[in-house]
Amino acid sequence: MEKQLDNLTYYATGVTIALIGILGAFGNIMVQLAFIIDKKIRTPTNIFILSISLSDLAISVFGNPISASASLSRRWLFGEAGCKWYGFANTFFGLVSINTHALIAIDRYLIIVKPHIGCYITKKRAVMMSTVAWFLALLWSVFPLIGWSEYTFEGAGMMCSVLWQSDETDDVLYVVSLFLSSFVLPITIMIFCYVGVFRTLRSAASIQAAWNPESAEKNLKVQKSFFKMVFIIAMAYLISWTPYSVVALMSTFGDPKYISATSATIPAILAKTSIIYNPIIYVVMNRNFRRAFLKMMTCCFHGNVDKMKHPVQEDNQMKDKKLTTEIPLTTYPLGTTRLDSNVRECGCPPVEVLSIPGQIVSSFIEKSAV
């Protein structure tokens, strides 16, 4: 049963959804332009970021304009077929984003904690993993179209989603299965992987402190920076999707009359905000993407991409060159020091790292945290 909002709330909701769509489209288009312009950021990890960006852009284009126009008109404008399309599109692209968040956590875990396995994640394999994430999202999104549950209006009738309020066994089973596979499982994977990553980085820093106390303080800052990024990723995910998941479960197993139109609408809007913060977290906090954006800005003024090189990039290249030349190699249990795409594209190298422990951990942490 649809619930009504007052006119002001309808208009405010419509404007908010439209603004989210515009900002989300802008941010994700910038991400994709960066991939087109700068070949250096086309690494396996960034393939996952591109996957999230594509799904978020699709929500901005296919989802937000529909719900925004419905809110501003204070009624649904697109009929039953439009409701099914809206429910399918938002469920599908939303699940792609959620699944890919888990893939990014797995990728970081394998590269940092299990580098002898992580080095096998090439760009081609990253594309294959992303394809699996899209397929699983498609599978769960198609089920309501072929009879297992259905897409219908939710909240105040401005949006459509899975049928949460149903006493039918099949509908309840679908909701529970969707909740476990697309919310609980990704969160569990993220927690496990990021805890493992943080423990490994902390252990690496402790080893370095014993060999080179002077650089221990620097790497502590790197640890804090990485942990901050991981914390923001986890909190943003929880803030955007937990309220919606809780309301959905309350609608399924509780009494829907206790869920007001406003309390049903706000969680849906929070879930949509993920299309804004995903580019911010994975791009603004990623050094390579920041370079790509600077490159794009320079391109706008100078019109020549290939000849551009930002001074920050040159400085880091000199540091890498200094770090990796004229230093003997030996085996070391932490794995390889070079965690960039070049090593992963060449297959798994021997478990060899720099023989100076201070340099080992510094390179290991710095390349893992960006």
N, C-alpha and C positions, 0 to 999 in steps of 0.2 A: 504494500500500500504506500503510495507516494505521500510525502509530507511537504507542507508548504513553508516558505520563508516569507518574511516581509519584503516589500519592494526594494528597500535600501540594501538589504542583504543580498538579494538577487543581483543587483547592479554591481555591488562591491565584489561579489564572487566572480561575476563575468569579467570585470576589469582585471582582477587578480590573476585569473586563469590566462587571459590574453597576454598580460605582462610576462607571466612565466613562460608562455610559449615563445614570445618575441626574444626574451633574453636567452632562453634555451636554444633557440634556433641560431642566434648569433654566435654563442659560445661554441656550439658544436660544428658550425660551418667553419669557424676559425681553426678548429682542430683538424678538420679534413683538408683545409687549404694548406695547413702546415705539412701534412703528409704529402701533398702534391708537390709542394715547392722544395722541401728539404728531404732528400733521400736518406740522409744520415739518421733520421729519427724512425726509419722503418725497421725497427728492431722487433724481435719476437714479443717482448713485453708490451710494446706500443701497439702491436696488432690487436691486443685485447682492448686497449684504450680506444682504438679506432672502432672496434665492434660496439662498445658502449656508446660511443659518439653517434654512430649510425642509428642505433635503436632509439637514442634520446631525440635525435633530430626527427625521426619518424613520428614519435609521439607529439613533438611540437607541430608537425605539419598535419598529421591525420587525426590527432586527438583534441588538442587544445582549441583550435578554431571552432569545432563542433560544440563542445561544452560551453565555451565562452559565449557563442551566439545564442545558445539555448538559455543561458543564464540572463543575458541582457534582454532577451525576448520574454523571459519568465514562463517559457513553455518549450517542450520538445518540438523541434521543427522538421525532423528527418524520418519520421515514421518508424515502423517496426524493423524494417530492413536496415535503416540507419542505426538503430539501437544495437542490432546484432553486430554490425560492422564496427561501431565504436567500441563495444565491449570486447570483441575479438582483437582489434588493433591494439588497444591499450593493455590488454592482458598479455598478448604476444610480445610486444616490444618491451613491456615492463619486465616480463620474465627473462627476456634476453639480457637485459641490464643486470638483473639479480644474479643470473647464472654466471655472467662474465666477471662480476665482482669476485665470485668464488674462484674462478680460473686465475685471476690476477693473484689472489692469495696463494694458490697452489704454485704458480710460477715463481713467486718470490721465495717461497719455502724451498723449492727444489734448487733454485739457483744459489741460495745462500747456505742452506742446511745440507743439501744433498747435491753438491755441484757436479759430482760424477754422473748424476742422472739429469740434472738441470741443463747441462750443456747439450743434451740431445734435443731440447726444445728449440728447434730452428723456426724460421719464419713460416716455412711450409707447414710444419707441425702445429704452430700456433694458429694458422688459418684453419687447419683441420679441427683443432680443439674448439675454436670459435664456432665452426660449422655445427659441431655436436651440440653446443649450447643453444644455437638457433633452432636446431631440429627439436630438441627437448622442449623448448618454449613453444614451438609450433604444435607439438603433440598435445600438450596440456591445453593449449588455446583452442584447438579444433574439437576437442571432446564435447564441449557444450553445443557446438554446431551440429553434431551428429547424434545427439540424444542423451549423452551423459551430462546431466544438469542443463542449464540454458543461460543465455544472456538476457537480462531484463533491466528495467529502470531501478535505480537505487537513490536513496536520499530524497531530495526534493524534486526528482525527475529531470535533473539537468544532465545526468550522466547515466551510463549503463555499465553493468558489470555482471559477474557471475551471480546466479540466484543464491543469495546467502540465506534468505528466510524461507526455509522449506522443511517439512517434516518427512519428506520422502527419503527412504533409505539410500537410494542411488545418489540423490543430491547431497545428502550429508556425507556420504562416503567420498564424493568428489571433493568437497570442501576440505575434509580432513586430509585427504591425499595431497591436495594442492598445497595446503599449509605446511605439511611435513616436508615435502620435496622442494618447495620453492621459498620457504622462509626458514624453517628450523635447520634443514640440512646446510644451506649456504652459510648461515651464521655459525654453525658448528665447525664447518671447514675453515672459515675466516679466523675464528678464535684459535683453533688448533695450529694453523699455519703461522699466524702472526706471533703467537706465544713462542713457537719454535724458533722463528726468526730472531725475535728479541733476545732469547736466551743465547743463541749462537753469537750474536753481535756482542753481547755482554761478556761472554766467555773469551771472545777474540780480544776485546779491549783489556781484559784482565791479563792475558798473556803478554800483550804489548806493554802493559804497565810494568811488568817484571823486567822486560828487556830494555825499554826506552821510556822511563817515567816522564820525560819532558813532553812527549807527544800524547801521553795518556789523557791530559786535560782536553786537548783538541778533539780526540776521538770520543770523549764523553759528550761533548757538544754535538757531535755527529749522531751519536746514539739518541740523544734527547730529541734531535730534529727528526730522526726517523720514527721514533716512538710517537712523536707529536702527529706526524702524518698518518700513521697507522690508527692512532686514537681518533683522529678526525674522520677517517674513512669509516671506522666502525660506528662512531656516534651518529654520523650523517645517515648511514644506512638504517640504524635503529630508529632515529627520530622520524625519518620519512616513512618507513614501512611498518613499524610496530603499531602505531595507533590504528592504521587501516586494518591490519591483521586482527587486532583485538576486537575492533568493532564488527568485523566480519564474523569472527567466532561467536561474539555475543548475539549477533543476529541469528546464527545457526542454532546455538544451544541455549540461548537465554530467551527473554521475553522482548520482542522487538519494540513494544510500546514504550520501553524505557529509553530507547534511542531516539532522541529528537532529530529534527531535520538538520539543525546546525551541527550536532555531534556526529552526524553521518556525513556531512559535507566537508568539514574541516580535515579529517584524516585523508580523504580522497585528494584534497588540495595539497596537503603535506607530501603525499606520495609523488605528486606531479613535480614538486620542487626539485626532485633528484636530477631532472634534466638540466638544472642550472648549476648545482654544486658539483656534479661529476666532472665537467670540464675544469672547474676551478681547482678541485683537489688533485686530479690526475695530470693536469697540465701546468697550472701556475706553480705547483709544488714540485714540478719535474724540470730539472735544469736543462735537459736537452730540448724540451718543448719551449722553454723560455727563449733559448737561443733561436729556435725556429721562428718564433714570433718576432724577435728582433730582426731576423733576416727578412721576414715578410714586410715589416715596416720600412726597412732599408730599401727593399724592392720597390715599394710605392714611390720612394723619392728618387731612386737612381735607375730603376728599370732594368737592372741586370742581376739576376739571381746567382748565376754560376760564379761570378767574380767576387761575390761578397764573402767576407769572413769577419765575424765580430771579434774585437780584441779579447773578450773574455774567452772565446773559443780557442784563440791562438795561445793564450796563456795556459789553459788547461792542457792543450796538446803538448806544449813544452814541458809541463809537469809530468805528463804521462811518459814522454820520451826520456826525461831525466830519470824517472822511476824505474823504467824497464831496460835501461842500457848499462852495460859494464858491471852487472851484478851477477854473481854465479847463482846457479839454480840447484835446489835440493828438494827432496820430498818433504811433505808437511801434511798433517792430517786434516787441516781445514779445507783443503781443496785448492782449486786454481784461483789466481788473483785476478786474471782478466775475465770479467763477467759480461763483457759487451757482446754485441751481435757478431763481431768478427770471429771470436773464438767459437761461438755456438754454431756459426755457419760452417766451420771447418771440421766439425765433429768433436768428439771428446778428446782433449789433449791429455798427456800423462799428468798424474797428480803431482805437479811440480810448481813450486812457488819460489818467491825470492828468499834467499837464505838469511836475510836480515829480518828478524822477527818484527822489529818496529816498522819496517817498510811493509812487511807482509800484512799486518793487521790494518795499517793505515789505508792501504790500497783496497783491502778486502771490505772494510766498512764503508769507505767513501763510494766505491762502485756499487755497493749494495743498497745504499740509502738514497740514490737518486734515480 
